[in-house]
Amino acid sequence: MPVLETRSLANGMIMFDKDQCAAAGQALHEQYAAADPFPHIVLDDFIDAELLRSLLVEWPTSGEELAFDRAQERLKLAWRPINLTTPGLRNFLAEMNSEPILAFLEGLTGIKKLLTDPYYSGGGLHEMRCGGHLGIHADFNIQTRIGVLRRLNLLIYLNDGWQPEWEGDLELWTRDMSRCVRSAAPVMARAVIFNTDLDSFHGVPTAIACPPDRARRSIALYYYTAPTAGLDTVPVRDTVFKRRPGSSDRTDWQVMRQHKMADWIPPALYRRSAIDWLPPALYRMLRAKKAPG
């Protein structure tokens, strides 16, 4: 039986049962909390594989919203639900933002009052093609559009027959970046769930070597809590890439520079015309952080 069971509705849609989800999460809580290098869990047969295969039939082949191709993230595509027109994918993504899933995650992690993101910022459908990779990093920590703190990542893999020689494992690294503690191959119906902190470093650093007609596909979902003391007390961070020791990984100087500037530029400076030369993302970050309440 899958970890999370679904019910089929008369109209072809699916739904989760809150009680079953909550019980499943609570049963796995101790395993999750004790995991190294940070709280996480790898779950096989997370959701019925046949259901996930039906989603692959609807998987888009073009029209991606985001396409990443730089040193830190290569040949990575992403689609959000708002740009999808097929009913199965839209139904599934909506259900993954539903109350039963929050009950599962709260029971699993012990984090209460979890919130979903209606914008699926950074989430949705992810695809990495042959040669693609994603450097070791810690994720952005604030969803600035709705002012909430990112707490959890949930990744679901949809790759039938994925071979070890194709690489593509998700790696979880120690907080001091000294070693990889856990890796998980992106096989069909496997899920990886982990706490999102400023130093929960993870990624897919080895270039994917699958055949040209295959791709590494996953569904990424992120969950949040409301800040209790105001966002002005939380350091704002974009995605932070880290170098593996002894590797050829490249330092992401652009993001490091933006973080330093966001921390140290006085409020008056960004209001001056000189701020125009700042990158748009940093300008928005500064406005959100420095603007008077």
VMD Tcl script that draws the C-alpha trace (Angstrom):
set ca {
  {0.00 0.00 0.00}
  {1.23 3.52 -0.70}
  {2.18 5.71 2.25}
  {-0.65 8.09 1.29}
  {-3.81 6.54 -0.08}
  {-6.08 8.29 -2.57}
  {-9.78 8.03 -3.31}
  {-11.04 8.23 -6.89}
  {-14.04 10.49 -7.41}
  {-16.82 10.03 -9.95}
  {-15.51 12.85 -12.13}
  {-12.09 11.23 -12.49}
  {-10.43 13.41 -9.87}
  {-8.68 12.16 -6.74}
  {-8.58 13.22 -3.09}
  {-6.70 12.29 0.08}
  {-8.22 11.24 3.40}
  {-7.22 13.50 6.30}
  {-7.30 10.81 9.00}
  {-5.22 8.36 6.97}
  {-2.69 11.08 6.09}
  {-2.39 12.29 9.68}
  {-1.85 8.75 11.01}
  {0.78 8.02 8.34}
  {2.72 11.15 9.26}
  {2.61 10.51 13.00}
  {3.86 6.95 12.53}
  {6.99 8.24 10.79}
  {7.74 11.21 13.06}
  {10.55 9.68 15.12}
  {12.38 8.47 12.02}
  {12.09 11.91 10.45}
  {13.23 13.85 13.51}
  {16.28 11.64 14.12}
  {17.61 11.76 10.55}
  {21.08 13.11 9.74}
  {22.33 15.62 8.53}
  {19.02 17.44 9.14}
  {15.45 16.22 9.65}
  {14.35 14.36 6.53}
  {12.87 11.14 5.22}
  {13.02 9.12 1.99}
  {9.77 7.27 1.30}
  {9.30 4.66 -1.41}
  {5.80 3.95 -2.73}
  {4.76 7.36 -1.39}
  {1.77 7.66 -3.74}
  {0.29 5.04 -6.05}
  {2.69 4.61 -8.99}
  {-0.14 4.14 -11.49}
  {-1.56 7.51 -10.50}
  {1.84 9.12 -11.05}
  {2.19 7.39 -14.42}
  {-1.14 8.90 -15.46}
  {0.34 12.32 -14.69}
  {3.28 11.61 -17.00}
  {0.82 11.25 -19.89}
  {-0.12 14.90 -19.28}
  {3.46 16.10 -18.68}
  {4.17 19.18 -20.84}
  {6.76 19.00 -23.60}
  {7.09 22.76 -24.16}
  {6.02 26.12 -22.78}
  {8.14 25.95 -19.65}
  {7.91 29.01 -17.42}
  {11.51 28.81 -16.25}
  {14.63 27.41 -17.89}
  {17.92 27.40 -15.98}
  {21.23 26.99 -17.77}
  {24.20 28.34 -15.83}
  {27.11 26.92 -13.85}
  {25.05 26.20 -10.73}
  {21.91 24.80 -12.40}
  {22.02 23.37 -15.89}
  {19.27 22.17 -18.25}
  {16.53 22.51 -15.62}
  {12.95 23.36 -16.66}
  {9.94 24.23 -14.52}
  {6.18 24.68 -14.93}
  {3.72 26.08 -12.36}
  {0.09 24.87 -12.20}
  {-1.27 28.18 -13.46}
  {0.30 27.40 -16.84}
  {-1.02 23.82 -17.03}
  {-4.25 22.97 -18.84}
  {-4.56 19.23 -18.16}
  {-7.01 18.15 -15.43}
  {-4.99 15.37 -13.83}
  {-1.92 17.46 -13.09}
  {-3.97 20.43 -11.90}
  {-6.06 18.22 -9.60}
  {-3.00 16.47 -8.18}
  {-1.10 19.68 -7.48}
  {-4.15 21.23 -5.83}
  {-4.60 18.14 -3.64}
  {-0.94 18.34 -2.59}
  {-1.82 21.77 -1.16}
  {-4.86 20.41 0.69}
  {-5.69 19.95 4.38}
  {-4.97 16.18 4.42}
  {-1.43 16.76 3.14}
  {-0.85 19.44 5.78}
  {-2.08 16.95 8.40}
  {0.44 14.38 7.11}
  {3.32 16.87 7.12}
  {2.51 18.27 10.56}
  {2.37 14.76 12.00}
  {5.59 13.78 10.24}
  {7.68 16.83 11.10}
  {6.13 18.16 14.29}
  {5.89 21.60 12.67}
  {2.45 23.03 13.40}
  {0.34 25.60 11.57}
  {1.81 24.78 8.18}
  {0.66 26.83 5.21}
  {0.63 26.16 1.48}
  {1.72 28.50 -1.29}
  {-1.01 29.22 -3.85}
  {1.65 30.58 -6.21}
  {3.85 27.44 -6.08}
  {6.88 29.76 -6.03}
  {9.89 27.75 -7.18}
  {7.75 24.61 -7.19}
  {5.48 22.70 -9.55}
  {6.82 20.41 -12.26}
  {10.60 20.12 -12.53}
  {12.57 18.44 -15.30}
  {16.31 17.98 -15.78}
  {17.59 16.73 -19.10}
  {20.73 14.86 -20.09}
  {23.73 16.85 -18.88}
  {21.68 18.77 -16.35}
  {22.60 19.26 -12.72}
  {21.73 21.37 -9.68}
  {24.58 22.45 -7.41}
  {24.51 21.91 -3.67}
  {22.51 24.74 -2.14}
  {20.18 25.92 0.60}
  {16.84 27.25 -0.63}
  {15.31 30.70 -0.36}
  {13.76 31.08 3.07}
  {10.99 33.69 2.66}
  {8.12 33.70 0.19}
  {8.01 37.48 -0.10}
  {4.79 37.62 -2.10}
  {2.74 36.45 0.88}
  {5.27 37.04 3.68}
  {5.73 33.52 5.05}
  {8.72 31.42 6.14}
  {9.67 28.38 4.12}
  {9.85 25.29 6.34}
  {9.58 22.11 4.25}
  {10.45 20.66 0.86}
  {8.48 17.73 -0.58}
  {9.89 16.17 -3.76}
  {8.08 13.38 -5.62}
  {9.88 11.51 -8.40}
  {8.22 10.15 -11.56}
  {10.98 8.19 -13.31}
  {10.22 4.60 -14.31}
  {13.23 2.37 -14.95}
  {15.77 4.95 -13.80}
  {19.25 3.37 -13.98}
  {22.05 3.99 -11.44}
  {24.50 4.88 -14.21}
  {22.24 7.76 -15.24}
  {23.20 9.58 -12.02}
  {20.67 12.22 -10.87}
  {20.70 11.31 -7.16}
  {19.55 13.95 -4.70}
  {22.36 14.51 -2.17}
  {21.99 15.81 1.39}
  {25.15 17.41 2.82}
  {26.34 18.28 6.31}
  {25.85 21.81 7.56}
  {29.61 22.45 7.31}
  {29.72 21.07 3.74}
  {32.31 18.45 4.72}
  {30.49 15.39 3.32}
  {27.39 13.97 1.70}
  {25.43 12.01 4.31}
  {22.47 10.74 2.26}
  {21.67 10.28 -1.40}
  {18.43 9.19 -3.05}
  {17.93 8.04 -6.63}
  {14.94 9.68 -8.37}
  {12.97 6.46 -8.90}
  {9.24 6.25 -9.57}
  {6.95 7.03 -6.59}
  {9.82 7.90 -4.24}
  {9.42 11.04 -2.13}
  {12.01 13.01 -0.19}
  {10.83 15.41 2.51}
  {13.15 17.64 4.54}
  {13.31 20.74 6.69}
  {14.22 23.92 4.83}
  {16.76 25.86 6.88}
  {19.53 28.30 5.99}
  {22.01 25.40 6.11}
  {20.01 22.37 4.90}
  {22.30 21.85 1.92}
  {21.12 19.60 -0.90}
  {21.27 19.26 -4.68}
  {21.88 17.09 -7.72}
  {25.54 17.96 -8.34}
  {26.54 15.18 -10.74}
  {25.51 15.74 -14.35}
  {22.67 13.49 -15.48}
  {23.73 10.86 -18.02}
  {20.35 9.48 -19.10}
  {19.57 8.76 -22.77}
  {18.55 11.83 -24.82}
  {14.93 10.66 -24.94}
  {14.68 10.49 -21.14}
  {14.61 13.19 -18.45}
  {14.66 13.37 -14.66}
  {11.14 14.45 -13.67}
  {9.86 15.48 -10.26}
  {7.10 17.43 -8.57}
  {8.35 19.97 -6.03}
  {6.13 21.36 -3.29}
  {7.07 23.75 -0.51}
  {5.32 24.47 2.78}
  {5.48 27.46 5.10}
  {4.60 28.96 8.47}
  {3.67 32.53 9.34}
  {6.42 34.46 11.17}
  {5.71 35.10 14.83}
  {7.98 38.11 15.28}
  {7.78 39.86 11.92}
  {9.85 39.32 8.80}
  {12.19 42.18 9.71}
  {13.82 39.83 12.26}
  {14.62 37.16 9.64}
  {17.70 37.42 7.38}
  {16.58 37.49 3.76}
  {18.36 34.96 1.59}
  {18.10 33.85 -2.01}
  {19.12 30.32 -3.02}
  {22.69 29.73 -1.76}
  {24.92 27.34 -3.72}
  {27.86 25.65 -1.96}
  {31.04 24.07 -3.29}
  {31.81 20.41 -2.52}
  {35.35 19.91 -1.16}
  {37.81 18.87 -3.84}
  {35.29 19.40 -6.64}
  {35.18 21.70 -9.66}
  {31.96 23.35 -8.45}
  {31.95 27.10 -9.04}
  {31.28 29.65 -6.30}
  {28.13 31.67 -6.95}
  {29.69 35.12 -6.47}
  {26.62 36.87 -7.86}
  {24.30 35.70 -5.08}
  {26.98 36.15 -2.39}
  {27.45 39.74 -3.53}
  {23.72 40.37 -3.46}
  {23.44 39.02 0.08}
  {26.23 41.30 1.33}
  {24.65 44.34 -0.31}
  {21.19 43.50 1.03}
  {22.62 43.25 4.55}
  {24.77 46.38 4.48}
  {23.27 49.02 2.15}
  {21.57 51.68 4.32}
  {17.87 52.34 3.71}
  {18.54 55.83 2.36}
  {20.86 54.56 -0.34}
  {18.41 52.34 -2.14}
  {16.01 55.29 -2.46}
  {18.63 57.31 -4.33}
  {18.99 57.14 -8.08}
  {22.24 55.21 -7.68}
  {20.17 52.17 -6.76}
  {19.16 51.85 -10.41}
  {22.27 49.83 -11.20}
  {21.32 47.10 -8.75}
  {19.94 43.83 -10.14}
  {16.11 43.87 -10.17}
  {15.89 40.91 -7.79}
  {18.09 42.67 -5.22}
  {16.19 45.93 -5.66}
  {12.93 44.14 -4.83}
  {14.61 42.38 -1.91}
  {15.84 45.68 -0.48}
  {12.49 47.37 -0.87}
  {10.75 44.52 0.92}
  {13.32 44.51 3.71}
  {13.90 48.26 4.21}
  {10.52 49.78 3.50}
  {8.98 51.35 6.64}
  {6.05 49.49 8.13}
}
mol new
graphics top color blue
foreach p $ca { graphics top sphere $p radius 0.5 }
foreach p [lrange $ca 0 end-1] q [lrange $ca 1 end] { graphics top cylinder $p $q radius 0.2 }
display resetview
